[in-house]
């Protein structure tokens, strides 16, 4: 089977999000070990990931068995994804790809294009979140994202959703029965804190938030709560960069002004990022909206206890192993921080429980096999289209 991934910026991933999802999935699908253990196919698959010129080096043609095809894009807030997706869709169509896996609702705006050029191609799409709810988008962009969601559910042979909440939403709004397959996390070993010493960080002496610096991630609530915390031996570390959100990044730094214990590291990858995760006392995710956060799952996989806003997606992810605070409520976040800084044993126990939850529910080795099965089903029959027709005939 020849599989192409479209919609991501590229791999190897520089952070979380769609790029991490595609990297972790694609390298497994290209692995003979996965195929032999899964018993799902008798031959290796050819896996292609389309990358953007500004994200992945042009001379990188292969990554852990995955073929990389670098194409240009119009690198701006609104045009980057769509221009690259159009070029990638045309290229994939004429490259004898059998399954195209679209990532998120923005790129899905052109999911119809490969079908138009070659009706035999199967389209699988992952609905990660309702991106039009994010505050960074204007009215026209939100309209286009909503249209992309509708096109995704109408055109795709199979739709994958990453939360139960999204599963029910797609069923009710589009009469489509999607596949519920959550995002995954790798089962990491412990790492030391050699590299993070550059910021004066050591094991358990800091609270960390790892996120794009965009408004709906709620980082302003966390900084305000930390500023009101008073004397503490725990630093606050914000890891990540903006995404065409320079004004908001400056707003966050203004909130942190005067406190040397609030550290902005910028975007980090590789070993430094691993150390920032693994050595934190507490991971905090104050998002106002989410899909199924890969950063959250990665923290849990590293045995780091998590404190998250009580939005439904976060509650579903952490089950009963994480700590919750009221969404957008700085005072409640402050009280939870004060409590957890004094409950060392409880915090550690929840961190271990989070790792166990990842092993059972969010294990990438299992999830990759489930997604491969969806590709094979798409080649056999467009199941959700059939189900949609059946539902409509029953209500006619």
Helices and strands as residue ranges (DSSP letters): E 2-6, H 18-29, H 32-38, E 46-52, E 62-63, E 66-71, H 80-93, E 99-103, H 104-107, G 108-110, H 111-117, E 122-127, G 131-133, H 139-155, E 158-161, H 164-174, E 179-180, G 195-199, E 206-210, G 215-217, H 219-227, E 235-239, H 246-256, E 262-266, H 270-278, E 282-285, H 294-301, E 306-309, H 312-318, E 323-325, H 330-341, H 344-361, H 364-380, H 383-395
